[in-house]
Amino acid sequence: MITINNLHFMYNDHSGIKNVNLKIEPNEVVSLLGPNGSGKTTLLKSIYGLLNPKKGRIYLDCKLISTIKSSELAKIVGGVPQDHQNSFPYKVLDLVVMGRTPYLSIFSSPLQEDYQKGRKILSELGISGLAERPYTQISGGERQLTFIARALMQEPKILLLDEPVAHLDIKNKVKVLTIVRDIAREKNLTVLMSLHDPNDAIKFSHKIVLIKDGTIIDYGSVEKIIDEKNLKKIYDIEFDILGTDTEKVIMYKISTAPLDRNETIPA
Amino acid sequence: MNASIKTNSFYLTLSPFPIALMVLFLGRYSLTITSLSSEDFFVLLNIRAPRIILCMMAGVALSVAGASLQSCLRNPLVAPYILGQSQGAAFGAALAMLFLPNCMYLIPASALVFSFIAVGLACSLARVRGEFSTVTTVLSGVIVAGVFTALLSIIKLASDPYRLSGIVFWMMGGFHKSCWDDILMALPGLVIGFSILYLMRYRLNVLSMGSNDAKLLGVNINRDRLIVIALSTLMCSSIIAVTGIIAWIGLIVPHMARSLIGPDNKYLIPASAGLGASLLLITDTLCRTLTTYDIPVSIITTLVAAPYFIYLLRKVAGGWN
């Protein structure tokens, strides 16, 4: 579904991605793990078509991305941006319906059936109650689901999520990731998402990409990728891996002594 | 909720018409609707009517240009003059006044042309690495406006006191000289700009989500932004070319309209048009009736709008909710 050959995009000498090769099969949920600044967002933005890579090629569905018209690309790839800043206070339903934009000409507006479709997707994601609320006043978890709903309105084959659970509490994190997993299965979507917690990647994806300093360190099934050596390689700290082979749990270790709770706090 | 937005926007859109009928009979030359002499008709037809119509057109043009640019650049502080439109126009008008003061049609023509030159310059400066971002656009506008202000100063220096006062008066903007010719000159730009921008109302909503979001939704953002900028410049510059610079209306009215009917451009554009026309009509009526002297309209619009804007800034300091 997504084939990346020798992709290269550097903002300057230090940050960006280099020599990235990746092949993602249809209907897979793939997680992207790597430290801050490792190139996760750059990689996702290249697949969105937001960046023009200097070298290398990206194929979506066997079509070279640079030859796809932007409105056509938006029918193949839908996504949730990491850095959306509040705009004017549109209602959640209106925001979701904006997902139909790739199907509209510059002079046309969405029809009644588009709004019905929007309501249907909101209820599929369990957030019908938000429809009339301003999207600038909803919680972080609701917001992620709203943007996922908008991406689904594009009827994409590929869903790209840039840190979809970065600011969420555990309950909302589980909710969003569960929905992503279920939606991917129901709608036959290929999902590529960047995550911070390897435990989330283990629970919610088929495969994992490890990325550091703009290069892919390893890529493969969860069982194959997750081990102490690989994790240490990308995060530079020690980990303990607990649980069974099919249900791994990852704990990080700290090199300094743990906090002494009996110590008196200086006034 | 939706129904009240619809009715509010309907009333706002139609509000200028009853106001126009009322102020048609207000003024220093007193008119009564029941007994109209032929002189009364002359005043009505050749002085009051063109002034009121041009005033409504200016209200529509500036407010809709402001609303569209605010959506397009997703910045609520953007005014129709953000890309140097007014400074370009002022320079163009002054240039024509200096060299060919007797050619009536040349002043608006030159104002319009230089307004477009200023915007063109700002747009080409704003494009950094193929990107056309809000920040670079606004900064380029500041630079171009500065350059044209300096150029205007050169012309002012070179002008004799009589022409200098003409330039200064033009820059204050007003409807005291309105005539049917002015209307005919400004109308094509207004009609073209308004109708295409209204057709683009949904695209404006998408553009207002920001460039990354718009691109994700498959919008060719550079092309669409240029179209919106060109159309709003056409609208507001065709008007200020004949009236002189009218301040603040284009910044304030979209905000008032947005607070009444929400951010959806489907309602925001017609409501801004109606509200802008009404406000400018009322202001202009005050200008010509308050004192024996015809006060330039920008003075009143600024004095009224500035406090409102301060209030707005304080109210929304935490975000545009």
Interface residues (C-beta under 8 A of the other chain):
Chain A: Y48 G49 L50 N52 S70 S71 E72 L73 A74 K75 G78 G79 P81 D83 H84 Q85 N86 S87 F88 P89 Y90 K91 D94 L95 M98 G99 T101 P102 L104 I106 F107 S108 S109 P110 E132 P134 T136 Q137 Q154
Chain B: M1 S71 R74 P76 G130 L199 M200 R201 Y202 R203 N205 V206 S208 M209 G210 N212 D213 K215 L216 L217 G218 V219 N220 D224 I227 R258 G262 P263 D264 K266 G319 W320 N321
